[in-house]
């Protein structure tokens, strides 16, 4: 058997027979794939960004409905910080950049960060 999966096959260590006619079990081994680390995207409260703008950000960039966005915004307002979502590193990094850039374009100091889960 010669194929691109030969490197995945391992001979059973128990062999019988002479050198020309060995018998044994071939077993396929699959490498374990680890899940990528996940990151929380967080909004931080400030005294200047309007609540309605924060709701809009949550709807636009995190695909929250009005009710979810309002709940998260109120949590951020009351607790100082809130989770917008949990994503892989690249997605989280992109969302942080999009939110901060959008806030700056609209002249708001809204802060968005990410942290490993």
N, C-alpha and C positions, 0 to 999 in steps of 0.2 A: 504494500500500500504506500504509494508515494503521492502525497498531496501537500497542500499548504498547511494542513493541520497536523502533519507528522510531529512537529515540535510540541504538540499538546498531548501526545501519547507517551505513556510510560510503561515499560515492561514490568510485570509483577516480579518481585525479587525471587520468588520460588520458581526455579527452572528445572526441567527434567529433560533427559535425552542427551545425545552426544552433540558435539559441536556443529554438525551439519543439520541436525533435525531437532532443534530446541523447541519446546512447547511452553506456553505460558499464557497468561491473560494480558490482553492489552486493555488499558483503561484510559478513557479520555479524562483529562483534568482541565477544568476551566478556571481561569484566574478570577479571583473575587474582585468585583468592582466596588470601590468605596463610593458612598454618596458624597457629593461635594458639600463642603461646609456651607452653612446657611447664615445669612446676615439679616438682622433687623434694621429696617429703615425707620428712623425716628424724627419726629418734628419737635422742635423746642419752642416754648412759649416766649413771647416778647410783648412789650407794652405798646407796640406801634402797628403791627400787622392786623388789619381788620379781620374779624371772625369770618365774615362772608368770603374773604379772599382765601382763607385757610380751607374752608369747605370746598371752594372751587378747585383748589390744588388737589385735595383728596379725591374729588370726583374725576378730575382730568387725568392725573398721573397714576392714581392707584385704583381707578375704576370702582370707587365706592358709590353706592347710591346716596341720595340726599340724607336719609336717616342715619346710615352708617357714618358718613362724613361728618355730620353734625355731632354725633356721639364722640367720635375721635377728637374733633375740634374742642369740645367742652372738656374732655379729659385732659388735653394738652393745656387748656386755659387754667384748669383747676389744679392740676398736678405738676405742671411745668414741662412735661414731656409725654409723648405718646407714640405708640407703635402704629405705623402706616401699613406695614406688611413685612413678610419674611421672604427673602429671595436668595438666589445664588449670588456670589460676589459681583460678577459682571453686571447682572441686572440691578442689584442694589446700588452699585456705584453709578450706573446710568441714571437711575431715578433720583438719587441725591443731586447729581449735576443738573438734571432737568429742572428740579424744583428750585434749587438755589438760583439758577440762571433766570428762570421765569419770575421769581420774586424780585430779583435785581432789576429786570426789565420794567417791572411795574413799581419800582422804587419802594420796595418793602424789605425790611431786614430779616425776614423769616429764615430761620436756620433749620437745616435738614442734615442729619448725620446717619452713619451706619455703624453697627457693632456686631461682632461675631456672636452667634447664638450660643 
